[in-house]
Every structure is written in C-alpha cells, then in structure tokens.
Amino acid sequence: MTSDLDDVLAGVGPRLRQLRLERDATLADVAEQTGISVSTLSRLESGQRRPTLELLLPLAAAHGVALDELVDAPETGDPRVRARPVVRHGRTFVPLTRRPGGLQSYKIVMPVEAGAEPSLRTHDGYEWMYVLSGQVRLVLGSRDLTIGPGEVVEFDTRTPHWVSNPGPHPTEVLAIFGPQGERMHVRT
C-alpha cells in the first residue's frame, strides 16, 4: 500500500506542471490564484515537496480539475484510459496515456489553417506523428512537405519546424512526445 501511495504522490508534481503548461500559466500566475508561494509550487512540481491536501485543494480549483484528476490515482482493476480532451491553440489533444512523465501519446485533431504563414520553432527532443486522416503541412528547416493519411514523420525538434493543416478538412494525427517535447517552443 505504501509503495502505491508513494507512486501516486510522485506523479503529482509532473501532473501539476503539465496542467500549468497546458494553461500557458507561470508559477507566479498560479501563486496569485492559490495564495501558495512560487517557491512551494516549484518544489511541488519538481518533487522536492510532498503534496498535502491543504495544497492540493486550491491547486485543483485553480486548474479547474477534480482532486482525483489532479492526483491521477489509478482506478483499481480498470486499465482503460479515460481520455479528457484539452484544447490548445485551437487544436484538440486527446491523451492516450494517463501517467505524467515519460512518453505521452495523443490523438490530435487539427482545424483547417489554410494560408497560415509558417512560424518555425525549436525545442529539445523528437516528435513522431502518424496521419490518420486529412493532411499535415510540415516545414522542417528548408523543406516544405505535405504528409497524407498513412504516412509517418519523425524528426529532431532542434531543427526549426512548423506543423499545420492546409485543409480542406480537419486533420487527425497520432503523436508521441517525450518529456523534452513538452517544453516551451522557442521562436527561431
């Protein structure tokens, strides 16, 4: 029982960080909403401080999630992943894995962005993407590619890149990201 509890509590920090980044919020933003110091929030996210109910309740309210979602306690005996879609920058991300940290897989629904101008970005890590339906426009360095259904791309994300849906219909892709891929994109 203690090992299970330790595993659940160890996952809280990465989950807090993930929720904060999904909202494009800073530690200072969350501190202002919750009354919890930036230092305490940083230690919680890094796993240097053990979460308590007194800290978790205002954090769950600030992130707009139920306490059990924040803690991400596994459901006993039920291996199904309960997908809770997140909309970020107009794209819908449906998580296909449920543990923070490590590799994360998502189904992403991309709206049509016809005529969008590329804004190349870089970050540490690799991206892997499989197109289920529609098209993906991938600008990777000096290459401008159109990827169709059944095609896969994998690339080093330190290469300046940009991904969009040229249309005419929404695009669905499967994507795998590692912890590095969750970092903030930097304009080049």
N, C-alpha and C positions, 0 to 999 in steps of 0.2 A: 504494500500500500504506500509506504514512504517513497519508494522509487517512482511510482506512478505520479504521486503528488509533486515530487521534485521535477519530473519531466514536464508536467503541466505548467508549473511555475517558471521553469526555464524558458518555455515558449512565449511567456507573456511579454518580455522585453522586445523581441523581434516583432511580435504582433503589434505592440504599441507603435513602434517605429513605422511599420508598414501602413497602419491606419493613418498616422500623421502625414506620411508622404503622399498617400492617396488623396488627402485633402489639400495638398500643397501648403501645409501649415509648418511653421517653425516651432522650435521648442518654446520660444518666447510667446507665440500665439497661444499654445496650449497652456502655458503657465498663467497667462492672463485669464483664460476661460475657466481654469480649475482652481487657481489660488495655490497651486503646487509650484515650488521653486524650479527654475530651469535646471539647477544642479541635481535636484532629486529626479526630475524627469529624465535627464541624461543618464543618471546611474540606473534607473529602472530599465531604460531602453538597452543599455549595454550589459545588463545582467549583474551589475555590481551591487544592486539593492534588491532585496526580496520584496515583491509586491504584497501589500496588505489591503484588506477590504476598504479601509479608510482612504487609500489612494485610488483603488480601482473604481469605486463608485463614481466619483466626479470625472474620471477619465472616460468611463463608458458613456456617461452623459455627454461629455464634450465631443466624443467621436460619433455619437448617435448610434451606438450599438448596444445590444443587450449584454449584461455582465458575462453570461456564459459564452457569448461570441468573442468577447474580449479575452477571456481566459482560454477559449478554444479547447475546453475539456472534451476529450473523446467520448462519444456515446458508447456505452458498454454494449458489446456484441453486435453493433451495426457498422459495417465497413463502408457504407455508402457515403459519398461526399455530397454534402448539402451545399450546392452552389448558390452563392449570393452575389449576383452581378454588381459590378461597380462601373459607373460611367465616368470616364476621364478624358478630357479634351474631345468630347463628342463620340468617343469610341466606347463600346460596351465590352468589359472584360469579365468573362465567366470563369472563376477559378475551378480548375480540375483537380487540384491537390489542396490539402487543408492545413498543412503544417508550415509555419513560417520558417525561413532559413532554408538553405539548400536549394535544389532545383524546384522551380514552380512552373506548372503548365497552365495555360489559359486557352479558352476559345475566345477569339476577339472578333467582334462584329464592327466593321469599319463603314461609316457612311460615305456616300459619294463626295469626293473632294475635287471634282473636275476643275482644271485650270489652276489648281493650287501651285504656288511657287515653292520650290524646294528650299528648305532651311536646314542645311546639313548640321548634324550634331555628332558628338563622340562621347563615349563612356567606356569604362573597363568592362571586359567580358566578351561573350559571344552571344549571338542570337540565332535561333533556329526557328524557321517558320514554314508551315505546310499550308498551301492554299486549298481550302475546301470548295469554295465557290466564289465567283467574281474574279477580279483582277487586282493585283498589287503592283504599284509602281515603286521600284526600289532604285534610288540614286545612291550609288556606292562609290565614293571617290569620284572619278571621272566617268564612270559607267552609268548609263540610264537604262534600266531593264524593266520589262513588263513580265510578271510572273502569273501564270494561269492555274486553273484547277489541276490538282495532282502534282504540281511542281513544288519543290522544296528549295529553300535557300538557307545557307548557314554562313555567317561571316563574323570576323573580328570587329567588334564595335568600336575599337580605337580608330578604325577607318571612318572618316566622315560619311554619314549616311542619313537617309530620309526615306520614310515609307508613307505611301498614301494610296487611296483608292481612286483611280481615274474614272470609274463608272463603267457602264451606266446604271449599275445596280449595287446595293450593299455587298460588301465582301466579307466572307467568313474565313478565318485562318485559325490554325492551331499553332501556338507558340510556346517555347520553353525558354525560361530565363533563369539565370543563377543569381546569387546574391549581388554580384557585380552589376548585373543588368538592371537591378532595382535602383542603382544610384542615379542621381540627378544628371540629366543630359546637359552638356556644355556646348554652346554655340561655337562654330569654327569660323 
